[in-house]
Amino acid sequence: MYSAQNKNIKKLTIYKKALEVFKLSRLIAMYITDDKDILSMYLSKRRCDKYADNLVMNALNLVPKIVETEIQEDRSLKLRQAKSLHDCIETIYQDCTRLEMARVKGKDFIQLLKKELNSLRKIHKSYVSSLL
């Protein structure tokens, strides 16, 4: 049964958009930190490296939150998971703002990610409506 559910999850628009957001977040982090890996960003003392690490790690949480929402059978738990997903999207948006304020290179890429996050917000809103 999980296999069939897994195939349906991969077809969801919100799932696809979450993957795009993660990929874009990782590319931006690589650009900002001069191609550092996640552990190097985490251990770095530079503020922009920390912000980039937070961005990637929070974006990485999107897909598991979508899967958790989908596998919940109880409606109230499903909505709670959807709220958690919304909070994660907002956190990523705040990470983008922190990066912009840190005066890093690639602000136009960060703006692109913010546009994708706004798109994800709209998709999330319709996704939550479909859960009701």
Salt bridges, closest charged atoms under 4 A:
GLU20 OE1 - LYS17 NZ 3.30
ASP34 OD1 - LYS105 NZ 2.60
ASP49 OD2 - LYS36 NZ 2.39
ASP49 OD1 - ARG46 NH1 3.41
ASP87 OD1 - LYS83 NZ 2.79
ASP87 OD1 - HIS86 ND1 3.79
GLU90 OE2 - HIS86 NE2 3.62
GLU90 OE2 - ARG121 NE 2.86
ASP95 OD1 - ARG98 NH1 2.99
GLU100 OE1 - LYS114 NZ 2.68
GLU116 OE1 - LYS17 NZ 2.58
